[in-house]
Amino acid sequence: MTGALMMAAAIALSGCGSDGGESPSAAIDPNASPESVTGALTVMRNPGEMTDEKLDDFKAQYPNIDLTVIDYDAVKLASLQAAGSAPDVFRVEGPAVAPLVSQGLLLDLTAPFESAGVTDDTTYESANIYVFDGKRYGLPKDWSPDLTIFINKSIFQQAGVSVPDPSEPISWDEVRKLAADVKAGLPASSTIIPFGGAWDTFSPARFISARLAESGQTLYSEDQKTLNLVDNPDAVGFLQYMADMAKDGLTFSPLNPSASYAGDDFTKGNVAMAMYGYWFNSQVNSGETAVGVNYSMIPAPYWSDQGSRVDPTVTGTGYVVSAGTKNPQAAWELMKWYLTGDEAGKRAEAAAGLPVLRSNVDLLPQDSDVNKQAFGVVTAEAEDSPALQFNKYYDDSVFTTSYNKSLQEYLAGSISIEQVAQNIQDEVSAAIQDGVLAVGD
């Protein structure tokens, strides 16, 4: 969803659900029996995650809920929100939650989640990307510290490069050197990309935020009305790092994009290193891709101080409830079933990601060497995974679009990295100000 679409939907609904929808939430009975819950309910889901088969189980448990299912589509969601007919429950990435909360579009589910045992003690800190001003509006379905790196050992061996020890984090400079060494060690005709994932899949803003978190900084001011980019040497430094990786042919770029996404390229044996979270392990651990099982997962890199290293989630995909829902009880039952009940345990067993509830972590598979190795890395990384600050006034796709546009000019040699930063600063600042005006702050 573009920033403009999201904000347009938000503006259209700014009068719905006065302050997060506490009144509908108060009507939720956390102890309601499944048979007593009735009425219509609409969910917008990802069919590859919340499958028809799984929803059949929900319908069997809640026979008196009339469930309508819509497959997730960002444009359709924005249109439904603008029309005042948003689905009762819908899928969302963590960074998109803040703008929705600022517009009063989400139902406050603090009390129901607490009744289901979701507290700071039972979850990881990253679960708090759905918490604002002490109120919880949703929960990741699962999550991952997202700066871990998967390494195709076969490519490293072909290039004559040693695979890093997964028990010892490396620096970002070492990541770049590994990428350069892989490129140098492969035939000149090779089309293998040394490094993929990360900012070519998700917004570069999130990775700059992660870099700044290592030194206790944030990409946005405390009130979130200002982007701290052009005047922050550390932020511009990481912008330079990303741009020069592309300039040197070490990663994907707008001039050399992936045909699908870097994860798919990795499974096909066309990427040497892919920066993704633990969720990606389930896409390669079968041994049936071109990678086989000749890969490893290493911890997130650090910028300058290994002791301050962090590995936050940059997505935290989960579910939320519309503030305007007419059936908060049924909406909560679906949330509870999928996010905290037996279904959450089944996802853990399938290694869809790291469970949000600590009690489900031991359900993750450890039945093979690659699964044991990934389990060891992710459970250690999870303790160094803070909840990033995502901006509540705009959708960070604006940052992505601006970065990619200016990156092309940088790669052509027509502008400096400082001008790239200034272009992003100007366009994001305008989007933030539009968001500030939309909520009347």
C-alpha positions as CSV (number, residue, x, y, z in Angstrom):
1,M,0.0,0.0,0.0
2,T,1.4,3.4,-0.9
3,G,1.7,6.1,1.8
4,A,-0.9,8.2,-0.1
5,L,-3.4,5.3,-0.2
6,M,-3.0,4.5,3.4
7,M,-3.3,8.1,4.6
8,A,-6.3,8.7,2.3
9,A,-8.1,5.8,4.0
10,A,-7.1,7.0,7.4
11,I,-8.4,10.5,6.7
12,A,-11.7,9.1,5.5
13,L,-12.1,7.2,8.7
14,S,-10.7,9.7,11.1
15,G,-14.0,10.2,12.8
16,C,-14.7,6.4,13.3
17,G,-13.8,4.9,16.6
18,S,-13.2,8.0,18.6
19,D,-10.1,7.0,20.6
20,G,-9.2,3.5,19.6
21,G,-12.6,2.0,20.1
22,E,-12.6,1.3,23.9
23,S,-16.4,0.9,24.1
24,P,-16.6,-2.0,21.7
25,S,-13.7,-3.6,23.4
26,A,-15.4,-3.4,26.8
27,A,-18.2,-5.5,25.4
28,I,-15.8,-8.5,24.9
29,D,-16.3,-11.4,27.3
30,P,-13.0,-13.2,27.6
31,N,-14.7,-16.3,29.0
32,A,-17.5,-16.6,26.3
33,S,-18.1,-20.1,25.2
34,P,-17.6,-20.8,21.4
35,E,-21.2,-21.8,20.9
36,S,-22.4,-18.5,22.4
37,V,-20.6,-16.3,19.9
38,T,-22.8,-15.4,17.0
39,G,-23.1,-13.0,14.1
40,A,-21.3,-12.0,10.9
41,L,-17.5,-11.6,10.8
42,T,-15.2,-10.7,7.9
43,V,-11.4,-11.4,7.9
44,M,-8.8,-10.3,5.4
45,R,-6.1,-12.9,5.5
46,N,-3.1,-14.2,3.6
47,P,-4.3,-17.5,2.2
48,G,-0.9,-19.0,2.5
49,E,-0.9,-18.4,6.2
50,M,-4.5,-18.5,7.4
51,T,-5.5,-21.3,5.0
52,D,-9.0,-22.5,4.2
53,E,-8.2,-25.7,6.1
54,K,-7.3,-23.8,9.2
55,L,-10.4,-21.6,8.9
56,D,-12.5,-24.8,8.6
57,D,-11.1,-25.7,12.1
58,F,-12.2,-22.3,13.4
59,K,-15.7,-22.6,11.9
60,A,-16.0,-26.1,13.5
61,Q,-15.1,-24.6,16.9
62,Y,-17.4,-21.5,16.4
63,P,-20.3,-22.9,14.5
64,N,-22.5,-19.8,15.0
65,I,-20.2,-17.3,13.5
66,D,-21.0,-16.4,9.9
67,L,-17.4,-16.0,8.5
68,T,-16.6,-14.1,5.3
69,V,-13.0,-14.5,4.0
70,I,-11.2,-12.0,1.8
71,D,-7.7,-12.5,0.5
72,Y,-5.3,-9.8,1.5
73,D,-4.8,-7.0,-1.0
74,A,-3.3,-3.7,0.1
75,V,-5.2,-1.6,-2.4
76,K,-8.5,-3.3,-1.6
77,L,-8.0,-2.8,2.1
78,A,-7.4,0.9,1.6
79,S,-10.5,1.1,-0.5
80,L,-12.7,-0.7,2.0
81,Q,-11.3,1.5,4.8
82,A,-12.0,4.7,2.8
83,A,-15.6,3.4,2.2
84,G,-16.2,2.8,5.9
85,S,-16.5,-1.0,5.4
86,A,-13.1,-2.2,6.6
87,P,-12.9,-6.0,7.4
88,D,-13.4,-6.8,11.1
89,V,-10.1,-8.5,11.3
90,F,-7.2,-7.9,9.0
91,R,-3.6,-8.8,8.4
92,V,-1.0,-6.0,8.9
93,E,2.8,-5.5,9.0
94,G,4.0,-4.1,12.3
95,P,5.2,-0.8,10.9
96,A,1.7,0.0,9.5
97,V,0.1,-0.3,12.9
98,A,1.2,3.1,14.2
99,P,-0.5,5.2,11.5
100,L,-3.7,3.2,12.0
101,V,-3.7,3.7,15.7
102,S,-3.0,7.5,15.3
103,Q,-6.2,7.7,13.2
104,G,-8.3,5.8,15.8
105,L,-8.9,2.9,13.3
106,L,-8.0,0.0,15.5
107,L,-9.8,-1.6,18.5
108,D,-7.9,-1.5,21.8
109,L,-7.5,-5.1,22.8
110,T,-5.4,-4.7,25.9
111,A,-7.8,-6.3,28.4
112,P,-8.7,-9.3,26.2
113,F,-5.0,-10.0,25.4
114,E,-4.2,-9.8,29.1
115,S,-6.9,-12.3,29.8
116,A,-5.3,-14.6,27.3
117,G,-2.0,-14.4,29.1
118,V,-0.3,-12.0,26.8
119,T,2.0,-9.9,29.0
120,D,5.5,-8.5,28.9
121,D,6.6,-11.6,30.9
122,T,5.1,-14.1,28.4
123,T,6.2,-12.4,25.2
124,Y,9.2,-10.9,23.6
125,E,9.8,-7.2,23.5
126,S,9.2,-7.1,19.8
127,A,5.5,-7.9,20.5
128,N,5.3,-4.3,21.7
129,I,5.3,-2.9,18.1
130,Y,1.5,-3.3,18.5
131,V,1.5,-1.4,21.8
132,F,0.9,2.4,21.9
133,D,0.5,4.6,25.0
134,G,0.2,1.4,27.0
135,K,-2.6,-0.1,24.9
136,R,-2.3,-3.2,22.8
137,Y,-4.0,-3.2,19.4
138,G,-2.8,-6.5,18.1
139,L,-0.1,-9.1,18.1
140,P,2.4,-10.6,15.6
141,K,1.3,-14.0,14.3
142,D,4.9,-14.9,14.8
143,W,8.1,-12.8,14.3
144,S,11.8,-13.0,13.7
145,P,14.9,-10.9,14.6
146,D,15.2,-9.9,10.9
147,L,18.9,-9.1,10.5
148,T,20.2,-12.6,10.6
149,I,21.9,-13.8,7.5
150,F,21.5,-17.1,5.6
151,I,24.6,-18.3,3.8
152,N,24.8,-20.6,0.8
153,K,27.9,-22.6,1.7
154,S,28.2,-24.0,-1.8
155,I,28.6,-20.6,-3.3
156,F,31.2,-19.6,-0.6
157,Q,33.1,-22.8,-1.3
158,Q,33.0,-22.1,-5.1
159,A,34.3,-18.6,-4.5
160,G,37.0,-19.8,-2.1
161,V,35.6,-17.8,0.8
162,S,35.4,-19.1,4.4
163,V,32.0,-19.3,6.0
164,P,31.7,-17.2,9.2
165,D,31.4,-18.9,12.5
166,P,27.7,-18.7,13.5
167,S,28.6,-18.4,17.1
168,E,30.5,-15.2,16.6
169,P,28.7,-12.1,15.2
170,I,30.5,-10.2,12.4
171,S,30.5,-6.5,11.6
172,W,28.7,-4.8,8.7
173,D,32.1,-4.0,7.2
174,E,32.9,-7.7,7.3
175,V,29.5,-8.5,5.6
176,R,30.5,-6.1,2.8
177,K,34.0,-7.7,2.6
178,L,32.5,-11.2,2.4
179,A,30.2,-10.0,-0.5
180,A,33.1,-8.4,-2.3
181,D,35.3,-11.6,-1.8
182,V,32.5,-13.8,-3.1
183,K,32.1,-11.6,-6.2
184,A,35.8,-11.6,-6.8
185,G,36.1,-15.3,-6.3
186,L,33.4,-16.2,-8.8
187,P,33.8,-16.2,-12.6
188,A,33.3,-12.8,-14.3
189,S,30.4,-14.3,-16.1
190,S,28.6,-15.3,-12.9
191,T,25.1,-13.8,-12.3
192,I,25.1,-14.7,-8.6
193,I,24.3,-11.8,-6.3
194,P,26.6,-11.8,-3.3
195,F,24.1,-10.2,-0.9
196,G,20.3,-9.9,-1.0
197,G,17.2,-9.5,1.2
198,A,17.1,-6.8,3.8
199,W,16.4,-3.4,2.2
200,D,15.6,-4.7,-1.3
201,T,12.7,-6.6,0.3
202,F,11.6,-4.3,3.1
203,S,11.8,-0.5,3.5
204,P,15.4,0.9,3.9
205,A,14.0,3.1,6.6
206,R,13.7,0.1,8.9
207,F,17.3,-0.9,8.5
208,I,18.6,2.6,9.1
209,S,16.4,2.5,12.2
210,A,18.0,-0.7,13.3
211,R,21.5,0.7,12.7
212,L,20.6,3.8,14.8
213,A,19.1,1.6,17.6
214,E,22.6,0.1,18.2
215,S,23.8,3.5,19.3
216,G,20.6,4.5,21.2
217,Q,19.3,6.8,18.4
218,T,16.1,6.9,16.4
219,L,15.3,7.8,12.9
220,Y,12.5,10.1,14.0
221,S,12.2,12.7,16.7
222,E,10.4,11.9,19.9
223,D,7.1,13.4,18.7
224,Q,7.7,11.6,15.3
225,K,7.1,14.8,13.4
226,T,10.7,15.1,12.2
227,L,12.9,12.7,10.2
228,N,16.4,12.6,11.6
229,L,18.3,11.8,8.4
230,V,20.4,14.6,6.7
231,D,21.8,15.9,10.0
232,N,22.6,12.5,11.4
233,P,26.1,11.2,10.2
234,D,25.2,7.7,11.3
235,A,22.0,7.6,9.3
236,V,23.7,9.0,6.2
237,G,26.6,6.6,6.7
238,F,24.2,3.6,6.5
239,L,22.5,5.2,3.5
240,Q,26.0,5.3,1.9
241,Y,26.6,1.7,2.8
242,M,23.4,0.5,1.1
243,A,24.0,2.7,-2.0
244,D,27.6,1.6,-2.4
245,M,26.7,-2.1,-2.0
246,A,24.5,-1.5,-5.1
247,K,27.1,0.6,-6.9
248,D,29.7,-2.2,-6.6
249,G,27.3,-4.9,-7.8
250,L,27.2,-6.6,-4.4
251,T,23.4,-6.5,-4.1
252,F,20.2,-5.9,-6.0
253,S,19.3,-2.4,-7.1
254,P,16.7,-0.6,-9.2
255,L,19.1,-1.1,-12.2
256,N,19.5,-4.8,-11.4
257,P,16.4,-5.9,-9.5
258,S,15.4,-9.4,-8.5
259,A,12.9,-11.0,-10.9
260,S,10.8,-12.0,-7.8
261,Y,12.5,-11.4,-4.5
262,A,15.9,-12.2,-3.0
263,G,14.6,-15.1,-1.0
264,D,13.4,-16.9,-4.1
265,D,16.8,-16.2,-5.7
266,F,18.5,-17.7,-2.7
267,T,16.5,-20.9,-2.9
268,K,17.4,-21.1,-6.6
269,G,21.1,-20.9,-5.8
270,N,21.5,-17.4,-7.2
271,V,22.2,-15.4,-4.0
272,A,25.2,-16.1,-1.7
273,M,23.9,-14.3,1.4
274,A,20.3,-13.4,2.2
275,M,19.4,-11.2,5.2
276,Y,16.1,-12.5,6.5
277,G,14.6,-13.7,9.8
278,Y,14.1,-17.2,11.1
279,W,10.9,-17.5,9.1
280,F,13.0,-17.9,6.0
281,N,14.5,-21.1,7.4
282,S,11.2,-22.9,6.7
283,Q,11.6,-22.1,3.0
284,V,14.9,-23.8,2.7
285,N,15.1,-26.4,5.4
286,S,13.4,-29.1,3.3
287,G,16.6,-29.7,1.4
288,E,14.6,-29.8,-1.8
289,T,15.7,-26.4,-3.2
290,A,18.9,-25.7,-5.1
291,V,20.6,-24.9,-1.8
292,G,19.9,-28.3,-0.4
293,V,20.9,-28.3,3.3
294,N,24.3,-26.8,2.6
295,Y,23.6,-23.5,4.3
296,S,23.9,-21.8,7.7
297,M,22.3,-19.0,9.6
298,I,24.5,-16.4,11.3
299,P,23.6,-13.7,13.8
300,A,22.9,-10.1,12.8
301,P,26.0,-7.9,12.2
302,Y,27.0,-4.9,14.3
303,W,28.1,-1.5,13.2
304,S,30.9,-0.6,15.6
305,D,30.3,-2.1,19.0
306,Q,29.5,-5.8,19.3
307,G,28.4,-5.2,22.8
308,S,25.6,-2.9,21.6
309,R,24.5,-5.1,18.8
310,V,20.7,-5.4,18.2
311,D,18.6,-7.6,15.9
312,P,15.1,-6.2,15.8
313,T,12.1,-7.3,13.8
314,V,11.4,-5.1,10.8
315,T,8.1,-6.6,9.9
316,G,6.3,-8.3,12.8
317,T,3.3,-9.3,10.6
318,G,0.1,-10.0,12.6
319,Y,-3.5,-9.2,12.9
320,V,-5.6,-6.3,14.2
321,V,-9.3,-5.5,14.7
322,S,-11.1,-2.5,13.1
323,A,-12.4,0.0,15.5
324,G,-15.6,0.1,13.6
325,T,-16.3,-3.6,13.9
326,K,-20.0,-4.5,14.7
327,N,-19.0,-7.8,16.2
328,P,-16.0,-7.3,18.6
329,Q,-16.7,-10.6,20.4
330,A,-16.4,-12.7,17.2
331,A,-13.4,-10.6,16.1
332,W,-11.7,-11.3,19.4
333,E,-12.4,-15.0,19.2
334,L,-10.7,-15.2,15.8
335,M,-7.7,-13.2,17.1
336,K,-7.4,-15.4,20.2
337,W,-7.7,-18.7,18.2
338,Y,-5.1,-17.7,15.7
339,L,-2.6,-15.7,17.7
340,T,-2.6,-17.3,21.2
341,G,-4.4,-20.6,21.0
342,D,-3.7,-24.0,19.5
343,E,-3.2,-22.5,16.1
344,A,-0.3,-20.5,17.3
345,G,1.3,-23.7,18.6
346,K,0.8,-25.4,15.2
347,R,2.6,-22.5,13.5
348,A,5.5,-22.9,15.8
349,E,5.7,-26.6,15.0
350,A,5.8,-25.6,11.3
351,A,8.5,-23.0,12.0
352,A,6.5,-20.2,10.4
353,G,8.6,-17.9,12.5
354,L,9.6,-17.4,16.1
355,P,6.5,-17.7,18.4
356,V,5.4,-14.5,20.1
357,L,4.6,-16.5,23.2
358,R,7.7,-17.8,24.9
359,S,5.9,-20.9,26.0
360,N,5.7,-22.1,22.4
361,V,9.4,-21.7,21.5
362,D,10.2,-25.3,22.4
363,L,7.7,-26.4,19.7
364,L,10.1,-25.2,17.0
365,P,11.6,-28.1,15.0
366,Q,15.1,-29.3,15.9
367,D,14.9,-32.5,14.0
368,S,17.9,-31.8,11.6
369,D,21.3,-30.2,11.8
370,V,20.1,-27.0,9.9
371,N,17.0,-26.7,12.1
372,K,19.1,-27.1,15.3
373,Q,21.6,-24.6,14.1
374,A,18.9,-22.0,13.2
375,F,17.1,-22.7,16.5
376,G,20.3,-21.9,18.4
377,V,20.9,-18.7,16.6
378,V,17.3,-17.3,16.7
379,T,16.7,-18.0,20.4
380,A,19.9,-16.2,21.3
381,E,19.1,-13.3,18.9
382,A,15.6,-12.9,20.3
383,E,17.0,-11.6,23.6
384,D,18.7,-8.7,21.7
385,S,15.6,-7.7,19.7
386,P,14.2,-4.3,20.8
387,A,10.9,-3.0,19.4
388,L,11.8,-0.3,16.8
389,Q,10.1,3.1,16.6
390,F,7.9,3.1,13.6
391,N,6.4,6.4,12.5
392,K,2.7,7.0,13.1
393,Y,2.2,9.8,10.6
394,Y,3.2,8.1,7.3
395,D,3.7,4.8,5.6
396,D,7.4,4.1,5.1
397,S,6.8,3.0,1.5
398,V,7.3,6.7,0.9
399,F,10.8,6.4,2.1
400,T,11.4,3.3,-0.1
401,T,10.1,5.0,-3.2
402,S,12.2,8.1,-2.6
403,Y,15.3,6.0,-1.9
404,N,15.0,3.9,-5.0
405,K,14.4,6.9,-7.2
406,S,17.4,8.8,-5.9
407,L,19.5,5.7,-5.9
408,Q,19.2,5.4,-9.6
409,E,20.6,9.0,-9.9
410,Y,23.4,8.1,-7.5
411,L,24.3,5.0,-9.4
412,A,24.4,7.1,-12.6
413,G,26.9,9.5,-10.8
414,S,24.6,12.5,-11.2
415,I,24.0,13.2,-7.5
416,S,25.9,12.7,-4.2
417,I,24.8,10.6,-1.2
418,E,24.1,13.8,0.6
419,Q,21.6,14.8,-2.1
420,V,20.1,11.3,-1.9
421,A,19.6,12.0,1.8
422,Q,18.2,15.4,1.2
423,N,15.7,14.1,-1.4
424,I,14.5,11.5,1.0
425,Q,14.3,14.1,3.8
426,D,12.2,16.4,1.7
427,E,9.7,13.8,0.5
428,V,9.3,12.0,3.8
429,S,8.9,15.3,5.7
430,A,6.1,16.3,3.4
431,A,4.4,12.9,3.9
432,I,4.8,13.3,7.7
433,Q,3.3,16.7,7.6
434,D,0.3,15.5,5.6
435,G,-0.2,12.9,8.4
436,V,0.1,15.4,11.1
437,L,-2.5,17.5,9.5
438,A,-4.7,14.5,9.0
439,V,-4.9,13.8,12.7
440,G,-4.9,17.5,13.7
441,D,-1.7,17.3,15.9
